[in-house]
Amino acid sequence: MAGGVSMWPSIATDDLVDALELAPVGPADPGGPGAVITFRARNIVTRIPRTLGAQVLAQTVVAAERVVPHMAVHTLQGVFPRAGDPAEPVQVRVERLHQGRSAAMLQVGFRQGAHEHYRAFVTLGVPGPELVRHADPLPAEVPGPEECAELSVPMLPWEVRTVGGPAALAPESAGAPRLDLWTRCARVQDTATMARAILAWTTEGFLGPVALRPYPRAEIERRGGRSMSVALAQNVTFHEQFSAHEWLLLRCASEYAGDGRMHGRIRVFTRAGRLVASVTADGLMRPGPRP
């Protein structure tokens, strides 16, 4: 992908929500450890010639909470071994590895024919007795959404704001490999499952853009042309409940880039300063062909 906002495909909210409507295949719940529940899912077709990573992360949340509906996803550890074909339907296979009274563990695979293009291990749970409580705070100096300008991100068809607006990710500019983004999605149903799915979707697309922030277009061209990036793995941890309808702050940081690889993290806060989710991601970033 190339630097700048234009790297993202354009998504409609209705199309995203429709893709999260998974259709069961076979028995809804065969029961017992090792049981496999299968869903049929639709891919969102865009100008990107592969299945969107954001889509499968969101669908994984929905599938897991369909299989264990009385629990919430706590962690999602996913890998992308190959590209999926967005023009073809996909089977989502959920294997119940363990389910107890307070926690469950699932394995989720996205398969087209003989090939699997995504696999995740998912843990779910219910609230339990609390022994301790602490969380890193949101620094007081972080500007609120009212102090930020709108940033159009075609892949996120809802409100996104950041300091400087479009200039923050303009390919001609340069900055630190960090970015604070406020997002709010009031166009979807206000449920806990949808909030987690939307947040998983939202966090997928910023590893590459933030890694490129220190390098303006002229420097990227000097280093070999365009940048090409591919996600390899993404881990999402949900700490506390939140709503997709409220402002959420994504504090994105590219902590390492080199040897053709990149690593980043995102910490998600509510406007009140609660840390509600943490994300780490790894991928490839290499020179692409010159335009």
N, C-alpha and C positions, 0 to 999 in steps of 0.2 A: 504494500500500500504506500501511497505517496503521502508526504506531509501535508497538514492542513485539514480543514473540516470537510473538503470535497472527497476525502477518502472513504467516507461512510456511505452505505447504501441508504436509499430513502424507504422508510417503513411507514405504513398507515396503522393507527392504533387499532382499528377494527380487524385488520389482517393479523396483527400480533395476538389479540384476544382470541380470534378464531383458531389460531395455531395452538393455543393452550387447551382447546377442547379435545382431549384425548378420547378415542373410542376404544372400549374394551374388546379384546379378541378372546373368545373362550370363556371359561368360568371366571366370575368376578373375583373370587378368592378361593383357590384350591385348599388353602389352609396348611399350617405346619411349617417347620423349618425346611428350607430348600425349595419351597413352593415357588413357582414362577408365574407371575401375572403379566399378561401381554397386552399392550395397547397399540393401536394404529394411530400414527401422528401425521400431520400435514406439514410440509416445509413451506417457509416463506420464500418465494422466488424474487430475487433482486438481480441487479447487474453483476453482483459478485458470483462467480461460477462455482461456488461451494456452499454447503450448508452453513448458516451463520452460527458461530459459537454461542452468541448471546441467546439465540433461540433454544438450543439444546439445554443450556443451563436453566432457563426458565421452565422448559418442559420437564426437566428432571425434578424440580421442586414440586410441580403439580402431580407428576406420576407418583412420587414417594408419598405425598400426603393423601392421594387417592387410595393407596394400598394400606396405609396406617392412618386413617382419618382422625383418630383421637389424639394424635401426636403431631408436633411441629418439627420441621427440619431444623437441626442444630448445625450440622456440618455437611458440606458437599465437597468431595475431593475428586475432581474430574481430569481426565486426560483425553487428548485428541490425537489418536494414532494415525488417522488418515482423513482426507477430505470426504465429506458426504456430498451426494448429488441432490441439489435442491429441487430438481425436476421430478424426482421419484419419491413415492411415499416411504415411510420408515416404520419399522416395528420397534417399539420400546419394550424391552424385556426387563421386568423387575423381579429379582430373586430375593426372597426373604431369608437372610442369613441368621437373624436372631430377632425375637420379639418377646420382651418381658413386660412387666407391669409399668416400668418407668422409662424404658429405653428400647429402641429397635435399631437394627442395622440392615441395610439393603444394598444390593448391587444392581446398578441400572446400566443397561447397554442399549445403544442405538444401532440398529442393524438394517442394512439394505442388501438383500440377497445373502451371499456368503461373507460379506464384509461388514465389520463393525467400525464405525467412525467415531464413536465416543463411548467412554465407560466411566462410571462414577461409583464411589462408595459413599453412601449417605447414612448419617446417624440421625435419629429422631428421638424426641423425648417429651416428657411432661414436667411441669414445675415440681420441684422437690423441696424438702426442708432446707432452709438456708443457714449455713454456718458463718460464712463471711461474705462481704460485698465490697468491691472497689472496682474502679475503672479509670483509665486515663481521661483527664478532663479535656474539653475543647478549649483551646486558648482564647482568652477574652478578646484579643486583638483581631481575630478573624472577622472580616466584614460579613454582615448579614446579607440576605438576599436583596433587601431594598437598596443596599449600597453597591450592588453589582449590576452589570449590563447583561442583556439577553444574548445567548449564544445559540445559534441555530445548529442543532445536531440532527441531521435527517434520520439517523438510526433511532433517535429518542424523540418520538412525536409528542412531546409534552414540554413543560417549562424547564429550561436549563439557563442558569445564570452564572457568570464568573466576573471577576475583576477584569476590566478591559474588554469584555465581550469578545467579538470575533478576533480582535487583535491578539488575544491570548494564545491562539493556535494558528495564527497566520504564518504561512511558510517563509515569508520574508523577515519575520521577527525572530528574536532569540530570547530565552529566559532560562531560569533554573528548571531542572527536571522534576518539577512539582507543579501541581495545579489544584486549586480548590474550586469545586463545582457544587452549586445548589441545584437540586432537582425536585420537582413536584409533579405527580401524575394524578390529576383529578378526573381523568377520562375513563378509568376502569372501576370495576366494582370494588368497594372498600371492604375487602376481606383480608384476613391474615395470610392466607395462602397466596392470594393475588399480590399482596404487598411484597412477600418474599420472592415470588417469581419475577416481578417487575424490577426489584432491586438486583437480583442475580443477572437479569438481562442488562441493566444499566451499567454494571461494573465491568462488562467484558471488553468494551471497545476503547479503553483509554491507555492501555499499556504502551502501545506503539506511539501514539501522539505525544504522550508525556516524555517518553524516552527521546523523542526528536526535538524537544523544545530548545535544548542548548545549541542547535545547529540550524542556522537559516538556510534557505534554499541554495544559495551560492556555495555554502560549505558542503552540503550534501552532494551537489553536482561535482565539486572538486574531488570528493571521496569516491566517486564511482557512478553517479547518476541519481536514480531514484532509490528510496528505501523500500525494501520488501520485508514484511513481517508476517509471521505465522504463530498463532497461539499453540502451545504444546500442553499446558496444564493450568488449571485454575482451581483454587481452593476458596470456598466461601464459608464463613462461620457467622451464624446469626446469634447474637447475644441476648437481645431483648425484643419484645414486640414493638411494632411501629405501624404507621399507616402510610400507604402510597400517596394519600391525599395531603400529607404534611410535608413541609420543606425538609429535605434531607441534604446534609453536606457530605460530599465525597472528597476526602483529602487524599489526592493521588500523588504517589511518589515513585519515580524510577530510581531504584536504589543501586542498580548495576546495569551496565551495558558494555559488552566486549566479547571478543572471540566469536562474533556472529550470534550472540545470545543476549537476552534482556531479562531482567527480573524487576518486578514492581509490586507495590502493595497499595491498598486503598483502605482507609478507615472511614466508617460512616457514622455520622453524628446526627441527632435531631437538633432542631433549633434551640431546644432547652439545654443542649449540651450532653445528652445521653449518648454513650457509645453503643450503637445497636448492631453493628456488623463489622467484620474485618475480612479482607480479601488479600490473597497473594496470587501472583500469576507469573508464569515463565513462558518464554517464546523464543523464536528465532528472529533476528533482524540482520539482513544482509543487503549488499548493493543489488539493485535491480537494473534492468536495461534502461538506457537513456531514452527519454521520450522521442 
